[in-house]
Each structure stands twice: as structure tokens, then as C-alpha cells.
Amino acid sequence: MKDCFFFIVCSVMSVVVLSTTTRLQTNANAKEKLSIQNVSNNNVPNFHGFNWKLCKALHDVEKNNAVISSISVKLVLLMLYEGALGNTAKQIEDVVGIKGRKQSIRERYSQKLQSLQVNY
């Protein structure tokens, strides 16, 4: 039962956080609107694959309840990737599941990060 619950929580968390985000916007009349923005990305399967692997690895080590922000872990790895060269860069690419030039990866994840920001 715990394994099933853990799987559902990780799956829902990944889908909700990465496929849609909510933004709170204030219009000229100071009324607040809630809008949902879809995040599109050609690298979505790899993005979700990392989340699932991370949740599974955490579950294998920590048998109790745990909360983790997979996007935070991924962003830290991408910051390391910015300065990594050679084999280290390749290993980070393999773990995170990214392909392409650093500039295009930077732009793609920058868009994801901006989509998660809430404007008041």
C-alpha cells in the first residue's frame, strides 16, 4: 500500500508541477485572476523520467515518508552542468536526461523556471 501511495504521489507531483502552473496576476483594477499556463517542451519525457528515478531512489533508501523537490535537485545539477566539461558533463547529461547544446538546454530550463514563478 505504501509503495502504491508513493508512486501516485510522485506521479501526480511530476505531472502537476511540470505540465501546468498557476500564475496569480493583478489587472489594472487590482482584481486578481488565476490563469493556468501550459508548459510545452520537446524534452518532456526525459524531464519526467528524472523525477521518477529520483523518487524511486529516495524510496529505496528512505522507507519512511519523505518530501523532495525534484525540480530543485535538477536545477542544482544543471548549475553544476554549466561549469562541467568532458566526462563530468556527460555523466550529468545521462543522469538528468538532457541532450543538445548547453545554450538550448539553458533556455529550455529557464522557461520552465519562469513558468513556475508567481506574479503578484
Helices and strands as residue ranges (DSSP letters): H 2-19, E 20-26, E 32-38, H 44-61, H 70-83, H 86-96, H 102-115
